[in-house]
Every structure is written in C-alpha cells, then in structure tokens.
Amino acid sequence: MASDDTDNQFATKAVHSGTKHIEGAVNTPIFQSSTYKLTEERYAGWAAGAQHTLLYSRLSSVNSDAATEKICAIEGAEDGLLFASGMAAISTTLLGLLSHGDHCVSAPDVYGGTYGLMTDELPRFGIEVTFADMTEPSSYEAAIQDNTKILYIETLSNPTLKVADIPAFAEIAKRHNLLLIIDNTFATPWATQPIAMGCDLVIHSTTKYLGGHSDIVGGAVVGGTDLIASLFPKKVHFGGCPDPHACYLLERGIRTLHARMPIHVSNSLELAKRLENHPSIDSVNHPMLEGNSQYQIAQKVMPRGTGMLAFTVNGGDEAALKFIGSLEIIFEATSLGGVESLVECPFNTSHMFVPEEVRIAAGINPGFVRMSIGIEDVEDIWDDIAQALASI
Ligand SMILES: *Cc1c(COP(=O)(O)O)cnc(C)c1O
C-alpha cells in the first residue's frame, strides 16, 4: 500500500529507479536507434528468448527498459512490458492469454476502447466475455464458467468512478484459480498498488497520469516474472512497441508523479464538495465524498483519493454541452491525467459506441460530465466551472 511513502520509498523510486546513467548522464539518454550491434552476449540472449537483451527496438530499447523498470518499482512488480498505447497493452494481454474457447468476466463500464475490444474483437476469435458488476464481486463470481480464465477489472471505473474492491476480487480469483487483471490507469500506483492486493497483472495507459503531460501515447503491463515472460513473445508478434522518444518522455513524467498527484487529488475533492452544493448540479460522482456509495471501499483500496471528477448537470446532455462549451481554462478534450484540466461528455466521446441503454445502466445519465482535474490553482478552476454553469 502506498499510504506511507517513508516505508516504501515511493518518491525515491519514482525519481531514481530504472534511470540509466550512461556516460554519467543524470537522465537516461534517448537511444533513437531501431537496432543494436550484435555481440556474443546478444546472440546468447537472443537464443535464450530475447526478452532482456537489446537487439531490436520492437523487442526492447534502452529507453523502454528504463521506463519499464521505473513502473515496476512503483507498482511493486517483478517485471513488465511497454507498448505503443494503452490499447496495445490491453489487446496484447487479452489476445496473448486467451485462446479460442476461453472466457473472461469484465464489466460494461470499463474503458470504452476495452469494451469495444471485448464486444467487437474478442468474439471474432472465439473468446467469450460476460459482463458483470464491478461494484459487486459476487456478480463476477456468479459469471464464472468452466472455461473462464480471466477476471478483468479497473480500480476506478470510467467515467462513473466506482471503486473495485480489489482484495475481494483477488480472493475470488484465487479460489477459482483465475488470473486477475486490473487497469490501474485512473488510480495510478501512487494511489493504489494492486499487486500487493493480489492482482496478477496491472495495466496502464501511460498516456495518462504516468506520462502526466498529455504529450505521449503509451501503455504498460506489469506483473510476475513468468506471466510477463509469457506475454513478451505476444508483444513481439503483435508489434505494438513504443518509440524510444516516447519512453524517454514517460520516464521523465513518472519522476514527478508523487509531486503532481497530491495537487490533482486535493483540487478534485475541493471542487467535488463545492459542486455538491451547486443548484445546477444533479449529482456528483467522487469516491472521497462521505455520502458516496463507494466511500468505504475507496478508504480501503485507494485512501489517498483521485484527481478525477464526474457529475451530472441539470438539463441533460444539451446543458452539459453548453457547460463544457463555455469553459475557458478547462480544455474540452478527451484523455486525462495531464497537468491541465480536461473535460468531456462521455456520451459523444469515450462512450459514443457504448449503447445508450448500457450507458444508462452503468450510471452515465443525460447531463453526465467527466473532468480530469489538473494542477492549476483550484480557485481559478472553480471560477471557470462557476461561470460556465451560470451560462446553462
Ligand atoms: C486511455 C485509457 C486506455 C487506453 O489507452 P490509450 O493509451 O489511449 O490506448 C485504457 N484504459 C483506461 C482506463 C484509459 O483511461
């Protein structure tokens, strides 16, 4: 658990782990090279499976090794792989671990791209997915079949910010001998470290908080040595590798994760409290509000909180669009986790292809707005929200 930085040295790991001081450089230099000189040692590494040998940048690179080691250190994982995007990480993991005839249990309010992968792509390969309720671990257990291999969850659901009871899922996965895979993008390893709670693999869209500056697209999977070794050839075959320069920016971003997160989190909670009392707001989704149905689980799973915020404005989607169109500082764009505040309506962006009845069942009602709260001055963000609410 990340609750005591002094014990687990989170900040020190974020700053120092993985960084390659080549030629005495303080930062890992950018190795913008597709391939590496073959030596005796590298031929031997190739013959042994190639995973930890510098050969060719689709397999690994100096910069991907550095960023991978940093993510493993802060997630408490033995090993990991980096990808060109979060979706490359998710698709490679699921297609790599599931075969024709296998089954996976997930939830309808997972990330929209993941939902699309599970509904449109996996069934084409004979892989079956059943959707259950991430707030009810027992519903996942009830969906388990003889051919189930994976339980797939997200720490915080997108965009309704429901918190998964990770230890309860881990207990079920263990009892049924299944893999528990979690997408920890929304929460970050600063807020929660799922491997210590029993998850087998942790996935990130590093595009978000880990990169932290809305300047890269990337993904990561971390976990135990054997599982990651089994995924390495899948990454090589599917080919979704990251570019060295993006890995460099990712490594740089992670170095300040612990410095950025407390500001994201305190800004987000302060805004959630003010919105709760605003007459133009129907409801606020924020797991750190004491009245939220997820409050107790959040205290257990991610007590430090979140930089995300969601709420429903009165007046439906039309009012919500007017609201976001009137914002001046908060930028109307999809994505999250950067230093700047971003806003979107899920119905016409991230969840556009999720059928309306599925959206509403997941709590994405008309007027629903999702915000990624940045690290600007909280009073400036509030003033912007208040003036835009006044316009609807
Ligand atoms: C953005 C996101 C993804 C997809 O990542 P990309 O880097 O955009 O491919 C997956 N899961 C979650 C929770 C995300 O927020």
The ligand as a Gaussian input file, in Angstrom:
#p B3LYP/6-31G(d) Opt

LIG

0 1
 C       -6.990000       5.907000     -22.055000
 C       -7.277000       4.608000     -21.401000
 C       -6.997000       3.396000     -22.034000
 C       -6.462000       3.336000     -23.447000
 O       -5.187000       3.861000     -23.510000
 P       -4.553000       4.538000     -24.832000
 O       -3.206000       4.936000     -24.372000
 O       -5.440000       5.668000     -25.225000
 O       -4.541000       3.468000     -25.879000
 C       -7.248000       2.221000     -21.352000
 N       -7.761000       2.239000     -20.104000
 C       -8.058000       3.374000     -19.463000
 C       -8.626000       3.319000     -18.098000
 C       -7.828000       4.605000     -20.088000
 O       -8.129000       5.732000     -19.449000

